[in-house]
């Protein structure tokens, strides 16, 4: 064994094992930093998680306050509370509703921006993947793919195998697509009808002066309301066309049923049907006709309700 000697503070000599010294002086290489796409993806994922949680919380707040406002209105109409008490409670609930709705608008803007970023990254990864395949890198990728799906005895796993699904889920392009899907799901967590109702109630609260003056004078929220109304109105045009087409189809069915009812009546009158058969057929046909007429009426009422709601919101925005 090779030793060196050195003097300590007290002047005595001490032995040093050179191999131990080399071991002590050895430094581990620095850890490799994560690839840029992973860092970017994790940052966006974290922001998306935080914004979705905040959005869900605010939506719950708005729905809860909306129910309280409806109950408050019922109490006023029934005489359970005076107008003075109603005004005080309305002011409190209106302030909560206003701040929650404005926060929803802000978070929605954040998520739309994050969605755009994720969409760009997804497109970039898609182009990169196609470029790899064009340049003949598919052999390497296939080898990695085969290593990831080969079983313990060398048998290839089924396409439904969890390991295979995991392999695909970890591809950058699919990770970005998952983020986009989560954002889309969060943005559509409010139904068409719910969002219209929230916008209308928010504008009514602002008009009634039951929110702080500095918030009432903030036009940014109203601009967002107008943007959302424009998007919802565009969506309503398509929905309305479908509803009207459904009414037309139902009216054709109703007309056919009325003809069948007349035919049954004629056959009964000429003695072709006895009373039992007549009543059985008439009961069935009239029941079907009533159901169709009820559906037609419900669709027409729904169309009228949405048309009126959009009209009222437009008027409230104009008044602002």
Number of C-alpha atoms within 10 A of each C-alpha: 5 8 10 10 11 11 10 9 7 6 8 9 12 11 11 13 13 13 12 10 10 10 10 9 9 9 8 6 6 6 6 6 7 9 8 9 12 12 12 13 17 12 11 18 19 10 14 21 15 12 21 20 11 14 24 16 13 20 18 12 15 22 14 12 17 19 11 15 19 10 12 20 15 13 14 16 12 10 10 11 14 12 12 10 12 16 14 12 16 20 18 12 20 25 20 15 25 25 16 21 23 19 17 20 18 15 19 18 14 16 23 15 12 20 22 13 15 24 17 13 19 21 15 13 18 15 12 13 16 12 12 14 13 10 8 10 13 15 10 12 13 11 10 12 15 15 12 15 21 15 12 7 6 10 9 14 15 12 10 8 11 11 16 17 13 12 13 13 15 11 13 19 21 15 18 25 19 16 21 22 13 16 22 14 12 18 18 10 14 14 10 14 11 12 16 21 17 20 22 21 19 27 22 17 20 22 15 13 14 20 23 13 10 7 16 19 13 10 11 12 20 20 12 16 24 17 12 16 21 14 11 16 18 11 12 19 11 10 13 17 11 12 18 15 12 15 20 13 12 17 16 12 16 21 12 12 17 15 12 16 19 12 12 19 18 13 13 16 13 9 10 13 16 12 12 9 13 17 15 10 17 17 13 11 17 16 12 15 21 12 12 18 17 12 15 21 13 13 17 14 12 14 17 11 12 18 14 12 17 20 12 15 22 16 11 16 18 9 9 12
